[in-house]
Amino acid sequence: RRHTRCSVVSWAREMCIRDRINKVKDTISQKEIEIETKGKEIESKQEQLNIRKETLDLVSAELYMETRNRMSTFFLSDWSDLVRNFYLKRNIVSDLRHQVEMISGEFSSLAEAKELLDSEKSLLDTQKKELDDSLGILATEKAKLQAELSKQYAQKGSLSSEITDLTKKVSQLQAALIAARGAGTISSGGSTR
């Protein structure tokens, strides 16, 4: 009976640990998917950022070249055309810079989120290892208990056979004692006094 209770408790602890391990594994899988998704978003934002930066560089270079070329024709050109082109280019550069800053901010947010997910996954991996270690310790304890129980059953079997042998000997001794008493009664009863 004691073994039955012990094995049920051991089994219940083992199942509890296995359930926790499975939950941690599921959470790790979810975090890995989230990390992969964030990684893809980061790559996408990086591509957008690179495209915007290239466009910004091109527009800035064009604006610079036009400004250099216009300096010579500054006094000869139409002021309204010059001012309109200047503001148009300036607005384009300003808009591109704003987009680059926005994408950079998103990129930073995604990088931070990915870093946080990596940290959470690392903690979950640690928890899983600890649970695996606990399961291993539990299995070792279970094996020790089963070995001890087997040893006790062997001792019980040995004691049972010794008790059976002793019971037979006691029965034989009782039979011999009864026979000896019976023989003594007969001999003492047969004498004359």
N, C-alpha and C positions, 0 to 999 in steps of 0.2 A: 504494500500500500504506500509506503513512504516513497518508494521509487516512482510510483505512478504520479503522486503529487509533484515530486521533484521534476519529473520529465514534462509534466504539463506546464509548470512554471517556466522551465527552461525553454520549452517550445513557444510559450507565449512571449517571452522576452525576445527570443530569436525572431518571431514573426513581427514584433514591434520594430525591431532594428531593421529587418528586411523592408518593412513598409516605409520607414524613414529613409532608407537608402533609395528605394524606388522613387519617393517624392523628390529627393535631392537630385537624382538622375534626371527626372522630368524637368525640374527647374533649370538644371544645367543645360539641357537640350533647348529649352525656351530661350535662355540667355545667349546660347551660341547662335540661334536664329536671329535674335535681336542684334547681336554683334555683327553678324554677316550683313544684315539689312543696313545697319548704321555705316558699315564699311562701304557698301555700295553707294549709299547716299553721299558719303564723304568723297568717293571717287567722282560721282556726278557733279557735285559742287566744285570740286577741284578742276574738272574740265571746264565748267562754266566760268569759273574764276580765271582760268588761263585764257579762254576765248575773250573775255571782257578786257583783260589786261593787254592782250595783243591788239585788240581794237583801240583801246585807249592809247597805246603806244603809237599806233599808226596815225590816229587823229592828231595826237600831240605833235608827231613829227611833221605831218602835213601843215598844221597850223604854224609851227615854227618856220617851215620852209616858205610858206606864204607870207608870213610876217617879214622874213628876211628879203624876199623878192619884192614885196610891196613897199619896203622902205625907200627903194630907189624910185618907185613910181608914186610914192605917197602924195606928193604935191600935185601930180598930174591926174590922179584917178578921181572917180566920183566918190564923194564922202559917204553917201547913203549906202552904196554897194560895199564899201570898205567896212563901215560900222555894222551893217547887217551880217556880213560874212564873219566878222569878228565875234559878234554876239551869238550867232548860230553855232560857230565852232566852240565857243566858250560854253554854251549850253550843252552841247554834245559831250564835251570833256567833263563837265560837271555831272551830267547824268551818268556817264560811264563810271566816274569815280564813285558816285553814290551806289551804283549797282555792284561795283567791286567791293565797297565797304559792307554792303548788305550781304553779299555772298560770303565774304570773309567772316562776318559775324555768324552766319549760319554754319559755316565750316567749323568755326571755333566751338559753337554749341554742339555740333555733331561729334566733334573730336572729344569734347568733355563727356558727352553722353556715352560714347564708345569706351572711354577710359573708365567711367563709372561701371559700365556693364562688365568690362574686363575685371575690375576689382571685385564685383559681386560674384562673378564666375569663379574667381580665385578663392573667395571665401567658401563658396559652395563645394569646390573641389576639396578644400581642407575639411569641411564637414563630412563629405562623402568618405574621405580617407579615414577620419576618426570613426565613423560608423562601421566601415569595413574592418578597422582594427578591433572595434568592440565586438563585432560579429565573430571575428577570429578568436578573441579571448573567450567569448561565450562557447564557441565550438570546442575549444581546448578544455574549458571547465566541464562541459557536457561529457567529453571523452573521459576525463578523469573520474567524474561521478559514475559513469557507466563501468569503468574499470574497477572502481571501488565496490560497486554493487555486484559485479560479477564475482569479485573476490569474496564478498560476504555471502553470496549464494553458494559458492564452492565450500566455504567454511560451514554454512548451514547444512549442506549435503553431507559433509564429513561428520559434523556433530550428530546429524540424524542417524547416520549409519552406526556411529559409536553408541548412541542411545539405544538403538535397536539391539546391538550386540550386548550392551549392558543389561537390557531388559531380558534378553534370552538367558544370560548368565544368572541374573537374579531369579528368574523362573526356574532355572535348573537347580540353583542353590536352595530355593524354597522347596522344590520337589525332593531334593536330597535331604533337607532338614525334616520334612514331613515323613519321608521314608525312614530316616534315622530315628525320629521320635516313635514312629510306629514300630520299628524293630525293637527299640528299647522298652516299649510298653509290653510287647509280647514276651521278651525275656524276663522282665521284672515280674510280669504277671505269672510266669510259669514257675517261679521259685517258691519253695515252701518255707514258711517261716513259722 
